[in-house]
Amino acid sequence: MTKFGPTKVDLNARLIFGFAGLAVVLGAVAFHGAPKGPAMFEIIGVAAVFFGGTAIRTIRKLIKGDFSDGL
């Protein structure tokens, strides 16, 4: 375990945030339809990379056990 860095609770909150963000983006696209033009890249691309990357990185840290013990 690392001495510094996010605790397991922090990582779980980060994971929930990542999945919630992906759900909001998917819900907006489902409700309003897929955007056209540059908005397609901005809304789907950037948001999916940000929230998906957050979720993936957090899952990897949780699986490896790479989190602080909260001391």
mmCIF file as Biopython writes it, N, C-alpha, C and O atoms, coordinates in Angstrom:
data_model
#
loop_
_atom_site.group_PDB
_atom_site.id
_atom_site.type_symbol
_atom_site.label_atom_id
_atom_site.label_alt_id
_atom_site.label_comp_id
_atom_site.label_asym_id
_atom_site.label_entity_id
_atom_site.label_seq_id
_atom_site.pdbx_PDB_ins_code
_atom_site.Cartn_x
_atom_site.Cartn_y
_atom_site.Cartn_z
_atom_site.occupancy
_atom_site.B_iso_or_equiv
_atom_site.auth_seq_id
_atom_site.auth_asym_id
_atom_site.pdbx_PDB_model_num
ATOM 1   N N  . MET A ? 1  ? 0.824   -1.180 0.000   1.0 0.0 1  A 1 
ATOM 2   C CA . MET A ? 1  ? 0.000   0.000  0.000   1.0 0.0 1  A 1 
ATOM 3   C C  . MET A ? 1  ? 0.871   1.247  0.000   1.0 0.0 1  A 1 
ATOM 4   O O  . MET A ? 1  ? 1.975   1.264  0.545   1.0 0.0 1  A 1 
ATOM 5   N N  . THR A ? 2  ? 0.351   2.265  -0.614  1.0 0.0 2  A 1 
ATOM 6   C CA . THR A ? 2  ? 1.077   3.523  -0.640  1.0 0.0 2  A 1 
ATOM 7   C C  . THR A ? 2  ? 0.716   4.355  0.587   1.0 0.0 2  A 1 
ATOM 8   O O  . THR A ? 2  ? -0.382  4.245  1.133   1.0 0.0 2  A 1 
ATOM 9   N N  . LYS A ? 3  ? 1.664   5.187  1.005   1.0 0.0 3  A 1 
ATOM 10  C CA . LYS A ? 3  ? 1.425   6.015  2.178   1.0 0.0 3  A 1 
ATOM 11  C C  . LYS A ? 3  ? 0.587   7.239  1.831   1.0 0.0 3  A 1 
ATOM 12  O O  . LYS A ? 3  ? -0.233  7.685  2.633   1.0 0.0 3  A 1 
ATOM 13  N N  . PHE A ? 4  ? 0.793   7.772  0.653   1.0 0.0 4  A 1 
ATOM 14  C CA . PHE A ? 4  ? 0.081   8.965  0.225   1.0 0.0 4  A 1 
ATOM 15  C C  . PHE A ? 4  ? -0.808  8.626  -0.965  1.0 0.0 4  A 1 
ATOM 16  O O  . PHE A ? 4  ? -0.542  7.675  -1.699  1.0 0.0 4  A 1 
ATOM 17  N N  . GLY A ? 5  ? -1.838  9.391  -1.144  1.0 0.0 5  A 1 
ATOM 18  C CA . GLY A ? 5  ? -2.734  9.175  -2.268  1.0 0.0 5  A 1 
ATOM 19  C C  . GLY A ? 5  ? -4.155  8.954  -1.797  1.0 0.0 5  A 1 
ATOM 20  O O  . GLY A ? 5  ? -4.431  8.999  -0.598  1.0 0.0 5  A 1 
ATOM 21  N N  . PRO A ? 6  ? -5.056  8.715  -2.734  1.0 0.0 6  A 1 
ATOM 22  C CA . PRO A ? 6  ? -6.454  8.535  -2.362  1.0 0.0 6  A 1 
ATOM 23  C C  . PRO A ? 6  ? -6.677  7.235  -1.593  1.0 0.0 6  A 1 
ATOM 24  O O  . PRO A ? 6  ? -6.009  6.229  -1.832  1.0 0.0 6  A 1 
ATOM 25  N N  . THR A ? 7  ? -7.620  7.281  -0.675  1.0 0.0 7  A 1 
ATOM 26  C CA . THR A ? 7  ? -7.981  6.079  0.072   1.0 0.0 7  A 1 
ATOM 27  C C  . THR A ? 7  ? -8.974  5.257  -0.744  1.0 0.0 7  A 1 
ATOM 28  O O  . THR A ? 7  ? -9.415  5.681  -1.812  1.0 0.0 7  A 1 
ATOM 29  N N  . LYS A ? 8  ? -9.316  4.096  -0.237  1.0 0.0 8  A 1 
ATOM 30  C CA . LYS A ? 8  ? -10.266 3.236  -0.945  1.0 0.0 8  A 1 
ATOM 31  C C  . LYS A ? 8  ? -11.633 3.912  -1.051  1.0 0.0 8  A 1 
ATOM 32  O O  . LYS A ? 8  ? -12.319 3.767  -2.062  1.0 0.0 8  A 1 
ATOM 33  N N  . VAL A ? 9  ? -12.024 4.638  -0.030  1.0 0.0 9  A 1 
ATOM 34  C CA . VAL A ? 9  ? -13.302 5.364  -0.063  1.0 0.0 9  A 1 
ATOM 35  C C  . VAL A ? 9  ? -13.278 6.443  -1.147  1.0 0.0 9  A 1 
ATOM 36  O O  . VAL A ? 9  ? -14.258 6.625  -1.869  1.0 0.0 9  A 1 
ATOM 37  N N  . ASP A ? 10 ? -12.157 7.154  -1.257  1.0 0.0 10 A 1 
ATOM 38  C CA . ASP A ? 10 ? -12.013 8.173  -2.298  1.0 0.0 10 A 1 
ATOM 39  C C  . ASP A ? 10 ? -12.101 7.545  -3.688  1.0 0.0 10 A 1 
ATOM 40  O O  . ASP A ? 10 ? -12.746 8.091  -4.584  1.0 0.0 10 A 1 
ATOM 41  N N  . LEU A ? 11 ? -11.456 6.407  -3.859  1.0 0.0 11 A 1 
ATOM 42  C CA . LEU A ? 11 ? -11.491 5.741  -5.158  1.0 0.0 11 A 1 
ATOM 43  C C  . LEU A ? 11 ? -12.898 5.244  -5.486  1.0 0.0 11 A 1 
ATOM 44  O O  . LEU A ? 11 ? -13.325 5.313  -6.639  1.0 0.0 11 A 1 
ATOM 45  N N  . ASN A ? 12 ? -13.614 4.749  -4.491  1.0 0.0 12 A 1 
ATOM 46  C CA . ASN A ? 12 ? -14.992 4.323  -4.731  1.0 0.0 12 A 1 
ATOM 47  C C  . ASN A ? 12 ? -15.874 5.504  -5.130  1.0 0.0 12 A 1 
ATOM 48  O O  . ASN A ? 12 ? -16.726 5.368  -6.009  1.0 0.0 12 A 1 
ATOM 49  N N  . ALA A ? 13 ? -15.682 6.660  -4.495  1.0 0.0 13 A 1 
ATOM 50  C CA . ALA A ? 13 ? -16.436 7.860  -4.858  1.0 0.0 13 A 1 
ATOM 51  C C  . ALA A ? 13 ? -16.080 8.301  -6.279  1.0 0.0 13 A 1 
ATOM 52  O O  . ALA A ? 13 ? -16.953 8.721  -7.038  1.0 0.0 13 A 1 
ATOM 53  N N  . ARG A ? 14 ? -14.807 8.207  -6.633  1.0 0.0 14 A 1 
ATOM 54  C CA . ARG A ? 14 ? -14.364 8.553  -7.981  1.0 0.0 14 A 1 
ATOM 55  C C  . ARG A ? 14 ? -14.974 7.621  -9.020  1.0 0.0 14 A 1 
ATOM 56  O O  . ARG A ? 14 ? -15.342 8.053  -10.112 1.0 0.0 14 A 1 
ATOM 57  N N  . LEU A ? 15 ? -15.079 6.333  -8.671  1.0 0.0 15 A 1 
ATOM 58  C CA . LEU A ? 15 ? -15.679 5.354  -9.577  1.0 0.0 15 A 1 
ATOM 59  C C  . LEU A ? 15 ? -17.161 5.647  -9.784  1.0 0.0 15 A 1 
ATOM 60  O O  . LEU A ? 15 ? -17.657 5.581  -10.908 1.0 0.0 15 A 1 
ATOM 61  N N  . ILE A ? 16 ? -17.859 5.965  -8.715  1.0 0.0 16 A 1 
ATOM 62  C CA . ILE A ? 16 ? -19.282 6.319  -8.827  1.0 0.0 16 A 1 
ATOM 63  C C  . ILE A ? 16 ? -19.446 7.569  -9.679  1.0 0.0 16 A 1 
ATOM 64  O O  . ILE A ? 16 ? -20.353 7.633  -10.509 1.0 0.0 16 A 1 
ATOM 65  N N  . PHE A ? 17 ? -18.587 8.558  -9.489  1.0 0.0 17 A 1 
ATOM 66  C CA . PHE A ? 17 ? -18.615 9.786  -10.290 1.0 0.0 17 A 1 
ATOM 67  C C  . PHE A ? 17 ? -18.411 9.481  -11.778 1.0 0.0 17 A 1 
ATOM 68  O O  . PHE A ? 17 ? -19.110 10.032 -12.628 1.0 0.0 17 A 1 
ATOM 69  N N  . GLY A ? 18 ? -17.457 8.610  -12.087 1.0 0.0 18 A 1 
ATOM 70  C CA . GLY A ? 18 ? -17.199 8.256  -13.484 1.0 0.0 18 A 1 
ATOM 71  C C  . GLY A ? 18 ? -18.380 7.562  -14.137 1.0 0.0 18 A 1 
ATOM 72  O O  . GLY A ? 18 ? -18.755 7.888  -15.263 1.0 0.0 18 A 1 
ATOM 73  N N  . PHE A ? 19 ? -18.969 6.599  -13.425 1.0 0.0 19 A 1 
ATOM 74  C CA . PHE A ? 19 ? -20.132 5.903  -13.979 1.0 0.0 19 A 1 
ATOM 75  C C  . PHE A ? 19 ? -21.350 6.808  -14.070 1.0 0.0 19 A 1 
ATOM 76  O O  . PHE A ? 19 ? -22.125 6.704  -15.021 1.0 0.0 19 A 1 
ATOM 77  N N  . ALA A ? 20 ? -21.532 7.695  -13.097 1.0 0.0 20 A 1 
ATOM 78  C CA . ALA A ? 20 ? -22.655 8.637  -13.144 1.0 0.0 20 A 1 
ATOM 79  C C  . ALA A ? 20 ? -22.505 9.601  -14.323 1.0 0.0 20 A 1 
ATOM 80  O O  . ALA A ? 20 ? -23.484 9.917  -14.998 1.0 0.0 20 A 1 
ATOM 81  N N  . GLY A ? 21 ? -21.284 10.063 -14.567 1.0 0.0 21 A 1 
ATOM 82  C CA . GLY A ? 21 ? -21.045 10.949 -15.703 1.0 0.0 21 A 1 
ATOM 83  C C  . GLY A ? 21 ? -21.322 10.263 -17.029 1.0 0.0 21 A 1 
ATOM 84  O O  . GLY A ? 21 ? -21.923 10.858 -17.924 1.0 0.0 21 A 1 
ATOM 85  N N  . LEU A ? 22 ? -20.890 9.016  -17.161 1.0 0.0 22 A 1 
ATOM 86  C CA . LEU A ? 22 ? -21.184 8.259  -18.381 1.0 0.0 22 A 1 
ATOM 87  C C  . LEU A ? 22 ? -22.684 8.054  -18.546 1.0 0.0 22 A 1 
ATOM 88  O O  . LEU A ? 22 ? -23.204 8.141  -19.658 1.0 0.0 22 A 1 
ATOM 89  N N  . ALA A ? 23 ? -23.378 7.785  -17.451 1.0 0.0 23 A 1 
ATOM 90  C CA . ALA A ? 23 ? -24.829 7.595  -17.513 1.0 0.0 23 A 1 
ATOM 91  C C  . ALA A ? 23 ? -25.544 8.873  -17.939 1.0 0.0 23 A 1 
ATOM 92  O O  . ALA A ? 23 ? -26.500 8.823  -18.713 1.0 0.0 23 A 1 
ATOM 93  N N  . VAL A ? 24 ? -25.084 10.015 -17.438 1.0 0.0 24 A 1 
ATOM 94  C CA . VAL A ? 24 ? -25.695 11.293 -17.815 1.0 0.0 24 A 1 
ATOM 95  C C  . VAL A ? 24 ? -25.473 11.574 -19.301 1.0 0.0 24 A 1 
ATOM 96  O O  . VAL A ? 24 ? -26.390 12.012 -19.996 1.0 0.0 24 A 1 
ATOM 97  N N  . VAL A ? 25 ? -24.266 11.326 -19.784 1.0 0.0 25 A 1 
ATOM 98  C CA . VAL A ? 25 ? -23.976 11.555 -21.204 1.0 0.0 25 A 1 
ATOM 99  C C  . VAL A ? 25 ? -24.836 10.634 -22.071 1.0 0.0 25 A 1 
ATOM 100 O O  . VAL A ? 25 ? -25.432 11.075 -23.053 1.0 0.0 25 A 1 
ATOM 101 N N  . LEU A ? 26 ? -24.897 9.354  -21.702 1.0 0.0 26 A 1 
ATOM 102 C CA . LEU A ? 26 ? -25.720 8.419  -22.477 1.0 0.0 26 A 1 
ATOM 103 C C  . LEU A ? 26 ? -27.200 8.775  -22.391 1.0 0.0 26 A 1 
ATOM 104 O O  . LEU A ? 26 ? -27.922 8.652  -23.381 1.0 0.0 26 A 1 
ATOM 105 N N  . GLY A ? 27 ? -27.657 9.210  -21.234 1.0 0.0 27 A 1 
ATOM 106 C CA . GLY A ? 27 ? -29.045 9.629  -21.086 1.0 0.0 27 A 1 
ATOM 107 C C  . GLY A ? 27 ? -29.365 10.855 -21.924 1.0 0.0 27 A 1 
ATOM 108 O O  . GLY A ? 27 ? -30.432 10.932 -22.534 1.0 0.0 27 A 1 
ATOM 109 N N  . ALA A ? 28 ? -28.453 11.809 -21.958 1.0 0.0 28 A 1 
ATOM 110 C CA . ALA A ? 28 ? -28.671 13.016 -22.768 1.0 0.0 28 A 1 
ATOM 111 C C  . ALA A ? 28 ? -28.716 12.675 -24.250 1.0 0.0 28 A 1 
ATOM 112 O O  . ALA A ? 28 ? -29.542 13.212 -24.988 1.0 0.0 28 A 1 
ATOM 113 N N  . VAL A ? 29 ? -27.838 11.790 -24.684 1.0 0.0 29 A 1 
ATOM 114 C CA . VAL A ? 29 ? -27.831 11.396 -26.094 1.0 0.0 29 A 1 
ATOM 115 C C  . VAL A ? 29 ? -29.095 10.603 -26.425 1.0 0.0 29 A 1 
ATOM 116 O O  . VAL A ? 29 ? -29.664 10.773 -27.503 1.0 0.0 29 A 1 
ATOM 117 N N  . ALA A ? 30 ? -29.536 9.748  -25.517 1.0 0.0 30 A 1 
ATOM 118 C CA . ALA A ? 30 ? -30.749 8.969  -25.749 1.0 0.0 30 A 1 
ATOM 119 C C  . ALA A ? 30 ? -31.985 9.863  -25.773 1.0 0.0 30 A 1 
ATOM 120 O O  . ALA A ? 30 ? -32.905 9.640  -26.560 1.0 0.0 30 A 1 
ATOM 121 N N  . PHE A ? 31 ? -32.000 10.877 -24.907 1.0 0.0 31 A 1 
ATOM 122 C CA . PHE A ? 31 ? -33.168 11.761 -24.816 1.0 0.0 31 A 1 
ATOM 123 C C  . PHE A ? 31 ? -33.220 12.771 -25.961 1.0 0.0 31 A 1 
ATOM 124 O O  . PHE A ? 31 ? -34.279 12.991 -26.548 1.0 0.0 31 A 1 
ATOM 125 N N  . HIS A ? 32 ? -32.088 13.380 -26.277 1.0 0.0 32 A 1 
ATOM 126 C CA . HIS A ? 32 ? -32.045 14.438 -27.280 1.0 0.0 32 A 1 
ATOM 127 C C  . HIS A ? 32 ? -31.571 13.966 -28.645 1.0 0.0 32 A 1 
ATOM 128 O O  . HIS A ? 32 ? -31.698 14.701 -29.624 1.0 0.0 32 A 1 
ATOM 129 N N  . GLY A ? 33 ? -31.041 12.783 -28.730 1.0 0.0 33 A 1 
ATOM 130 C CA . GLY A ? 33 ? -30.491 12.295 -29.985 1.0 0.0 33 A 1 
ATOM 131 C C  . GLY A ? 33 ? -29.022 12.662 -30.111 1.0 0.0 33 A 1 
ATOM 132 O O  . GLY A ? 33 ? -28.508 13.508 -29.378 1.0 0.0 33 A 1 
ATOM 133 N N  . ALA A ? 34 ? -28.364 12.015 -31.046 1.0 0.0 34 A 1 
ATOM 134 C CA . ALA A ? 34 ? -26.932 12.260 -31.250 1.0 0.0 34 A 1 
ATOM 135 C C  . ALA A ? 34 ? -26.721 13.630 -31.888 1.0 0.0 34 A 1 
ATOM 136 O O  . ALA A ? 34 ? -27.412 13.978 -32.845 1.0 0.0 34 A 1 
ATOM 137 N N  . PRO A ? 35 ? -25.777 14.407 -31.370 1.0 0.0 35 A 1 
ATOM 138 C CA . PRO A ? 35 ? -25.502 15.725 -31.960 1.0 0.0 35 A 1 
ATOM 139 C C  . PRO A ? 35 ? -24.820 15.591 -33.318 1.0 0.0 35 A 1 
ATOM 140 O O  . PRO A ? 35 ? -24.264 14.546 -33.655 1.0 0.0 35 A 1 
ATOM 141 N N  . LYS A ? 36 ? -24.876 16.654 -34.072 1.0 0.0 36 A 1 
ATOM 142 C CA . LYS A ? 36 ? -24.266 16.679 -35.401 1.0 0.0 36 A 1 
ATOM 143 C C  . LYS A ? 36 ? -23.052 17.604 -35.398 1.0 0.0 36 A 1 
ATOM 144 O O  . LYS A ? 36 ? -22.983 18.540 -34.601 1.0 0.0 36 A 1 
ATOM 145 N N  . GLY A ? 37 ? -22.109 17.347 -36.277 1.0 0.0 37 A 1 
ATOM 146 C CA . GLY A ? 37 ? -20.951 18.208 -36.454 1.0 0.0 37 A 1 
ATOM 147 C C  . GLY A ? 37 ? -19.964 18.144 -35.310 1.0 0.0 37 A 1 
ATOM 148 O O  . GLY A ? 37 ? -19.773 17.088 -34.708 1.0 0.0 37 A 1 
ATOM 149 N N  . PRO A ? 38 ? -19.320 19.297 -34.998 1.0 0.0 38 A 1 
ATOM 150 C CA . PRO A ? 38 ? -18.287 19.321 -33.964 1.0 0.0 38 A 1 
ATOM 151 C C  . PRO A ? 38 ? -18.819 18.974 -32.573 1.0 0.0 38 A 1 
ATOM 152 O O  . PRO A ? 38 ? -18.069 18.493 -31.724 1.0 0.0 38 A 1 
ATOM 153 N N  . ALA A ? 39 ? -20.103 19.216 -32.341 1.0 0.0 39 A 1 
ATOM 154 C CA . ALA A ? 39 ? -20.672 18.885 -31.031 1.0 0.0 39 A 1 
ATOM 155 C C  . ALA A ? 39 ? -20.624 17.383 -30.783 1.0 0.0 39 A 1 
ATOM 156 O O  . ALA A ? 39 ? -20.569 16.948 -29.633 1.0 0.0 39 A 1 
ATOM 157 N N  . MET A ? 40 ? -20.644 16.594 -31.835 1.0 0.0 40 A 1 
ATOM 158 C CA . MET A ? 40 ? -20.564 15.135 -31.687 1.0 0.0 40 A 1 
ATOM 159 C C  . MET A ? 40 ? -19.245 14.761 -31.008 1.0 0.0 40 A 1 
ATOM 160 O O  . MET A ? 40 ? -19.222 13.945 -30.086 1.0 0.0 40 A 1 
ATOM 161 N N  . PHE A ? 41 ? -18.154 15.362 -31.471 1.0 0.0 41 A 1 
ATOM 162 C CA . PHE A ? 41 ? -16.845 15.094 -30.871 1.0 0.0 41 A 1 
ATOM 163 C C  . PHE A ? 41 ? -16.789 15.625 -29.454 1.0 0.0 41 A 1 
ATOM 164 O O  . PHE A ? 41 ? -16.311 14.942 -28.549 1.0 0.0 41 A 1 
ATOM 165 N N  . GLU A ? 42 ? -17.275 16.841 -29.257 1.0 0.0 42 A 1 
ATOM 166 C CA . GLU A ? 42 ? -17.158 17.476 -27.949 1.0 0.0 42 A 1 
ATOM 167 C C  . GLU A ? 42 ? -17.976 16.739 -26.891 1.0 0.0 42 A 1 
ATOM 168 O O  . GLU A ? 42 ? -17.470 16.430 -25.813 1.0 0.0 42 A 1 
ATOM 169 N N  . ILE A ? 43 ? -19.206 16.468 -27.194 1.0 0.0 43 A 1 
ATOM 170 C CA . ILE A ? 43 ? -20.086 15.874 -26.186 1.0 0.0 43 A 1 
ATOM 171 C C  . ILE A ? 43 ? -19.773 14.406 -25.973 1.0 0.0 43 A 1 
ATOM 172 O O  . ILE A ? 43 ? -19.575 13.967 -24.841 1.0 0.0 43 A 1 
ATOM 173 N N  . ILE A ? 44 ? -19.728 13.659 -27.041 1.0 0.0 44 A 1 
ATOM 174 C CA . ILE A ? 44 ? -19.524 12.217 -26.886 1.0 0.0 44 A 1 
ATOM 175 C C  . ILE A ? 44 ? -18.049 11.890 -26.689 1.0 0.0 44 A 1 
ATOM 176 O O  . ILE A ? 44 ? -17.713 11.119 -25.791 1.0 0.0 44 A 1 
ATOM 177 N N  . GLY A ? 45 ? -17.183 12.440 -27.483 1.0 0.0 45 A 1 
ATOM 178 C CA . GLY A ? 45 ? -15.763 12.108 -27.411 1.0 0.0 45 A 1 
ATOM 179 C C  . GLY A ? 45 ? -15.087 12.552 -26.137 1.0 0.0 45 A 1 
ATOM 180 O O  . GLY A ? 45 ? -14.508 11.733 -25.424 1.0 0.0 45 A 1 
ATOM 181 N N  . VAL A ? 46 ? -15.152 13.832 -25.839 1.0 0.0 46 A 1 
ATOM 182 C CA . VAL A ? 46 ? -14.444 14.370 -24.678 1.0 0.0 46 A 1 
ATOM 183 C C  . VAL A ? 46 ? -15.067 13.853 -23.378 1.0 0.0 46 A 1 
ATOM 184 O O  . VAL A ? 46 ? -14.346 13.449 -22.465 1.0 0.0 46 A 1 
ATOM 185 N N  . ALA A ? 47 ? -16.388 13.866 -23.290 1.0 0.0 47 A 1 
ATOM 186 C CA . ALA A ? 47 ? -17.046 13.402 -22.064 1.0 0.0 47 A 1 
ATOM 187 C C  . ALA A ? 47 ? -16.804 11.914 -21.841 1.0 0.0 47 A 1 
ATOM 188 O O  . ALA A ? 47 ? -16.538 11.493 -20.716 1.0 0.0 47 A 1 
ATOM 189 N N  . ALA A ? 48 ? -16.894 11.120 -22.895 1.0 0.0 48 A 1 
ATOM 190 C CA . ALA A ? 48 ? -16.669 9.678  -22.746 1.0 0.0 48 A 1 
ATOM 191 C C  . ALA A ? 48 ? -15.223 9.383  -22.358 1.0 0.0 48 A 1 
ATOM 192 O O  . ALA A ? 48 ? -14.968 8.505  -21.533 1.0 0.0 48 A 1 
ATOM 193 N N  . VAL A ? 49 ? -14.287 10.103 -22.942 1.0 0.0 49 A 1 
ATOM 194 C CA . VAL A ? 49 ? -12.882 9.891  -22.585 1.0 0.0 49 A 1 
ATOM 195 C C  . VAL A ? 49 ? -12.634 10.316 -21.138 1.0 0.0 49 A 1 
ATOM 196 O O  . VAL A ? 49 ? -11.936 9.615  -20.404 1.0 0.0 49 A 1 
ATOM 197 N N  . PHE A ? 50 ? -13.192 11.450 -20.717 1.0 0.0 50 A 1 
ATOM 198 C CA . PHE A ? 50 ? -12.977 11.911 -19.350 1.0 0.0 50 A 1 
ATOM 199 C C  . PHE A ? 50 ? -13.602 10.961 -18.335 1.0 0.0 50 A 1 
ATOM 200 O O  . PHE A ? 50 ? -12.912 10.462 -17.447 1.0 0.0 50 A 1 
ATOM 201 N N  . PHE A ? 51 ? -14.898 10.707 -18.460 1.0 0.0 51 A 1 
ATOM 202 C CA . PHE A ? 51 ? -15.580 9.864  -17.474 1.0 0.0 51 A 1 
ATOM 203 C C  . PHE A ? 51 ? -15.170 8.401  -17.600 1.0 0.0 51 A 1 
ATOM 204 O O  . PHE A ? 51 ? -15.004 7.717  -16.590 1.0 0.0 51 A 1 
ATOM 205 N N  . GLY A ? 52 ? -15.007 7.918  -18.818 1.0 0.0 52 A 1 
ATOM 206 C CA . GLY A ? 52 ? -14.564 6.538  -19.013 1.0 0.0 52 A 1 
ATOM 207 C C  . GLY A ? 52 ? -13.143 6.330  -18.531 1.0 0.0 52 A 1 
ATOM 208 O O  . GLY A ? 52 ? -12.837 5.315  -17.905 1.0 0.0 52 A 1 
ATOM 209 N N  . GLY A ? 53 ? -12.275 7.284  -18.819 1.0 0.0 53 A 1 
ATOM 210 C CA . GLY A ? 53 ? -10.893 7.195  -18.352 1.0 0.0 53 A 1 
ATOM 211 C C  . GLY A ? 53 ? -10.803 7.228  -16.839 1.0 0.0 53 A 1 
ATOM 212 O O  . GLY A ? 53 ? -10.001 6.510  -16.243 1.0 0.0 53 A 1 
ATOM 213 N N  . THR A ? 54 ? -11.629 8.066  -16.213 1.0 0.0 54 A 1 
ATOM 214 C CA . THR A ? 54 ? -11.678 8.115  -14.759 1.0 0.0 54 A 1 
ATOM 215 C C  . THR A ? 54 ? -12.098 6.767  -14.190 1.0 0.0 54 A 1 
ATOM 216 O O  . THR A ? 54 ? -11.488 6.270  -13.243 1.0 0.0 54 A 1 
ATOM 217 N N  . ALA A ? 55 ? -13.134 6.180  -14.763 1.0 0.0 55 A 1 
ATOM 218 C CA . ALA A ? 55 ? -13.640 4.892  -14.273 1.0 0.0 55 A 1 
ATOM 219 C C  . ALA A ? 55 ? -12.610 3.778  -14.479 1.0 0.0 55 A 1 
ATOM 220 O O  . ALA A ? 55 ? -12.374 2.975  -13.577 1.0 0.0 55 A 1 
ATOM 221 N N  . ILE A ? 56 ? -12.010 3.733  -15.644 1.0 0.0 56 A 1 
ATOM 222 C CA . ILE A ? 56 ? -11.040 2.670  -15.938 1.0 0.0 56 A 1 
ATOM 223 C C  . ILE A ? 56 ? -9.816  2.782  -15.034 1.0 0.0 56 A 1 
ATOM 224 O O  . ILE A ? 56 ? -9.355  1.786  -14.477 1.0 0.0 56 A 1 
ATOM 225 N N  . ARG A ? 57 ? -9.294  3.998  -14.892 1.0 0.0 57 A 1 
ATOM 226 C CA . ARG A ? 57 ? -8.117  4.190  -14.051 1.0 0.0 57 A 1 
ATOM 227 C C  . ARG A ? 57 ? -8.404  3.850  -12.589 1.0 0.0 57 A 1 
ATOM 228 O O  . ARG A ? 57 ? -7.557  3.290  -11.893 1.0 0.0 57 A 1 
ATOM 229 N N  . THR A ? 58 ? -9.595  4.191  -12.140 1.0 0.0 58 A 1 
ATOM 230 C CA . THR A ? 58 ? -9.976  3.897  -10.762 1.0 0.0 58 A 1 
ATOM 231 C C  . THR A ? 58 ? -10.147 2.397  -10.548 1.0 0.0 58 A 1 
ATOM 232 O O  . THR A ? 58 ? -9.726  1.868  -9.520  1.0 0.0 58 A 1 
ATOM 233 N N  . ILE A ? 59 ? -10.756 1.713  -11.500 1.0 0.0 59 A 1 
ATOM 234 C CA . ILE A ? 59 ? -10.917 0.260  -11.398 1.0 0.0 59 A 1 
ATOM 235 C C  . ILE A ? 59 ? -9.549  -0.409 -11.331 1.0 0.0 59 A 1 
ATOM 236 O O  . ILE A ? 59 ? -9.349  -1.324 -10.532 1.0 0.0 59 A 1 
ATOM 237 N N  . ARG A ? 60 ? -8.616  0.029  -12.151 1.0 0.0 60 A 1 
ATOM 238 C CA . ARG A ? 60 ? -7.270  -0.550 -12.134 1.0 0.0 60 A 1 
ATOM 239 C C  . ARG A ? 60 ? -6.597  -0.337 -10.777 1.0 0.0 60 A 1 
ATOM 240 O O  . ARG A ? 60 ? -5.952  -1.251 -10.263 1.0 0.0 60 A 1 
ATOM 241 N N  . LYS A ? 61 ? -6.739  0.858  -10.190 1.0 0.0 61 A 1 
ATOM 242 C CA . LYS A ? 61 ? -6.141  1.122  -8.877  1.0 0.0 61 A 1 
ATOM 243 C C  . LYS A ? 61 ? -6.777  0.258  -7.797  1.0 0.0 61 A 1 
ATOM 244 O O  . LYS A ? 61 ? -6.084  -0.229 -6.903  1.0 0.0 61 A 1 
ATOM 245 N N  . LEU A ? 62 ? -8.086  0.065  -7.872  1.0 0.0 62 A 1 
ATOM 246 C CA . LEU A ? 62 ? -8.764  -0.758 -6.873  1.0 0.0 62 A 1 
ATOM 247 C C  . LEU A ? 62 ? -8.364  -2.220 -6.996  1.0 0.0 62 A 1 
ATOM 248 O O  . LEU A ? 62 ? -8.169  -2.897 -5.986  1.0 0.0 62 A 1 
ATOM 249 N N  . ILE A ? 63 ? -8.241  -2.708 -8.214  1.0 0.0 63 A 1 
ATOM 250 C CA . ILE A ? 63 ? -7.847  -4.111 -8.416  1.0 0.0 63 A 1 
ATOM 251 C C  . ILE A ? 63 ? -6.423  -4.351 -7.933  1.0 0.0 63 A 1 
ATOM 252 O O  . ILE A ? 63 ? -6.148  -5.362 -7.286  1.0 0.0 63 A 1 
ATOM 253 N N  . LYS A ? 64 ? -5.512  -3.420 -8.244  1.0 0.0 64 A 1 
ATOM 254 C CA . LYS A ? 64 ? -4.110  -3.568 -7.831  1.0 0.0 64 A 1 
ATOM 255 C C  . LYS A ? 64 ? -3.915  -3.345 -6.338  1.0 0.0 64 A 1 
ATOM 256 O O  . LYS A ? 64 ? -2.895  -3.751 -5.781  1.0 0.0 64 A 1 
ATOM 257 N N  . GLY A ? 65 ? -4.880  -2.706 -5.685  1.0 0.0 65 A 1 
ATOM 258 C CA . GLY A ? 65 ? -4.712  -2.380 -4.277  1.0 0.0 65 A 1 
ATOM 259 C C  . GLY A ? 65 ? -3.820  -1.171 -4.076  1.0 0.0 65 A 1 
ATOM 260 O O  . GLY A ? 65 ? -3.211  -1.022 -3.016  1.0 0.0 65 A 1 
ATOM 261 N N  . ASP A ? 66 ? -3.734  -0.309 -5.070  1.0 0.0 66 A 1 
ATOM 262 C CA . ASP A ? 66 ? -2.869  0.864  -5.033  1.0 0.0 66 A 1 
ATOM 263 C C  . ASP A ? 66 ? -3.611  2.058  -4.432  1.0 0.0 66 A 1 
ATOM 264 O O  . ASP A ? 66 ? -3.951  3.010  -5.136  1.0 0.0 66 A 1 
ATOM 265 N N  . PHE A ? 67 ? -3.857  1.994  -3.122  1.0 0.0 67 A 1 
ATOM 266 C CA . PHE A ? 67 ? -4.521  3.097  -2.449  1.0 0.0 67 A 1 
ATOM 267 C C  . PHE A ? 67 ? -3.947  3.232  -1.041  1.0 0.0 67 A 1 
ATOM 268 O O  . PHE A ? 67 ? -3.359  2.298  -0.495  1.0 0.0 67 A 1 
ATOM 269 N N  . SER A ? 68 ? -4.135  4.407  -0.479  1.0 0.0 68 A 1 
ATOM 270 C CA . SER A ? 68 ? -3.607  4.708  0.847   1.0 0.0 68 A 1 
ATOM 271 C C  . SER A ? 68 ? -4.430  3.999  1.904   1.0 0.0 68 A 1 
ATOM 272 O O  . SER A ? 68 ? -5.608  3.708  1.697   1.0 0.0 68 A 1 
ATOM 273 N N  . ASP A ? 69 ? -3.807  3.725  3.033   1.0 0.0 69 A 1 
ATOM 274 C CA . ASP A ? 69 ? -4.542  3.095  4.121   1.0 0.0 69 A 1 
ATOM 275 C C  . ASP A ? 69 ? -5.229  4.112  5.016   1.0 0.0 69 A 1 
ATOM 276 O O  . ASP A ? 69 ? -5.830  3.749  6.027   1.0 0.0 69 A 1 
ATOM 277 N N  . GLY A ? 70 ? -5.141  5.386  4.649   1.0 0.0 70 A 1 
ATOM 278 C CA . GLY A ? 70 ? -5.878  6.434  5.347   1.0 0.0 70 A 1 
ATOM 279 C C  . GLY A ? 70 ? -5.265  6.925  6.645   1.0 0.0 70 A 1 
ATOM 280 O O  . GLY A ? 70 ? -5.965  7.510  7.472   1.0 0.0 70 A 1 
ATOM 281 N N  . LEU A ? 71 ? -3.985  6.703  6.839   1.0 0.0 71 A 1 
ATOM 282 C CA . LEU A ? 71 ? -3.345  7.164  8.072   1.0 0.0 71 A 1 
ATOM 283 C C  . LEU A ? 71 ? -2.959  8.613  7.991   1.0 0.0 71 A 1 
ATOM 284 O O  . LEU A ? 71 ? -2.408  9.160  8.946   1.0 0.0 71 A 1 
#
